[in-house]
Amino acid sequence: MSDATSVDLSRILDRQRTAFVRNGPPGKAQRRADLRRLKAEILKRRAQIVHALNTDFGQRSERESAIVELIPLVQSINYMIAHLGHWMKPERRHVSAYFQCGSAWVIRQPVGVVGIIAPWNYPLSLALVPLATAIAAGNRAMLKPSELTPATSAVISQIVQSVFAPSQVAVVTGDAEVGAAFSSLPFDHILFTGSTAVGKKVAEAAAHNLTPVTLELGGKSPVVIDAGYSLQRAANRIAFGKLTNAGQTCVAPDYVLIHEGEQEAFATAYQEAVKKLHPGGYAGSPDYTAILNQHHYKRLSDLVSDAQTQGARVIRLGTNSDENHVLAPVLLLNVTPQMAVMQEEIFGPVLPVLTYRTLDEAIAFINARPRPLALYYFGEKRAERDRLLSRTISGNVTINGTLMHYAQDDLPFGGVGDSGIGAYHGKEGFLALTHPRGIYKQGRFNAATLLQPPFGKLTDIITRFILR
């Protein structure tokens, strides 16, 4: 599998666009058949997939890969197959009272060729869920997986080549330079998942072609724990969300806001929760994922060191493995907003804890920062929950849990502001990658003829009646 060049990219796009124009959009039966073949090929290569993921990360549990990559991917494909017929049905629309003899409806038309740029943290599912969505919407697609996960990219390429002709779906590989050339192509839509910094570059490149974009980015997703809520329950669910994939998750809980009188009790509960997840420790645990590479391992280690230098209390909850870039969970107390760990998305198993005196203070803290991709609230007081939800803005929310909104196929998934543009998953993905084509059929009688020249008194009477 060799890296693509700019000439290769343009040639592939031209081939797909020509095929789209020549053949037209596929019907419902063909789309479902394509999705079923994609699913079958994924399941057939399950062992190969988990081996590739383990190779790319250096240490990634087979079970965790099945849970966080394969299950969401297969469930998403199943959901699309089940609901595609309903999504594709023309939607009747009302006509004005003056055009009652006519009729109006909307059809969802494939946009054409979709460019998909996938990240490294969930390199299989975040490549193939968007691809399956593009197929369900009737499009052709070019897919650029991350260069940081080459083994998984190779398997993705094999899966795609086994299911689709290159004129329908093509996988292209390469470094950041290839990625920049890819995002500069005149696609009919680009779906990018990755960092905010790179997302801005993709949006800028796409703007030159007026290509619409769906940007799934990241951000510092806060957790707010209401005073009096069970700290043990909150700690268990936060630890699960924080340590899944070793925190390398765009919707991972990034930091905790807790009432000032409960910080120490939460710290105790969190330490217990972390030990329960991996009772044998972390450096040697076959169920715990390594940090992707030494660069990201050092970045996380530096964040912890900076916090400690500035007065944070560092609680290390296991043994690291520098050689295998395995970073055990870290809890940070007495954190201040000026610390580097509060200036950027953490993307690792480091959890800062900050305190608040009132819920309004926590809301103000969240609103003073870029809008996050996710928000988590733990509490049983409906009035407090509703106040938090109405006065903050985020991509999605899970109440009394973490991550689980992502697993709901019937919920849109997307950010707002710095955390993204647009949404996909389920029906929203189908809508994002299709064009709503409005159609009006004029009836035998058309009231508009009464307003055609030559104008006269009847025109004035009708105009006054309409504008009353």
PyMOL commands that set and color helices and strands:
alter all, ss='L'
color gray80, all
select helices_A, chain A and resi 6-23+28-44+46-57+62-88+97-99+125-136+150-163+176-183+196-207+231-247+260-277+294-309+340-342+359-367+382-391+404-407+417-419+426-432+447-451+457-466
alter helices_A, ss='H'
color red, helices_A
select strands_A, chain A and resi 91-93+103-110+113-117+140-144+169-171+189-193+213-216+222-225+255-259+313-316+330-333+350-356+374-378+396-399+420-421+434-441
alter strands_A, ss='S'
color yellow, strands_A
deselect
rebuild
show_as cartoon
